[in-house]
Amino acid sequence: MANLTIKNIPTELYEMLKHKAKTNHRSINSEVIFTLKKVLGFREKAESDEVLRQQASEFRKKIKVSLSEEEINEAKRAGRE
């Protein structure tokens, strides 16, 4: 991970960050990272995986195809032969 030094932060902004961090039971560093992620729309990999799972689920509902457990197992076996 990279390190970042921020210089010349206005005192009022620093106090706001400090208050927000205390309210959220985070360090100032963690609060800055949280705020940057939120503002920039950063998603963790796990969140991205969840979005993909959700999209796949919605796609399955649209195509209305249902496979039995045996059909799924047959497809797995066929791919291994």
Buried (B, 14 or more C-beta within 10 A) or exposed (E): EEEEEEEEEEEEEEEEBEEBBEEEEBEEEEBBBBBEEEEEEEEEEEEEEEEEEEEEEEEEEEEEEEEEEEEEEEEEEEEEE
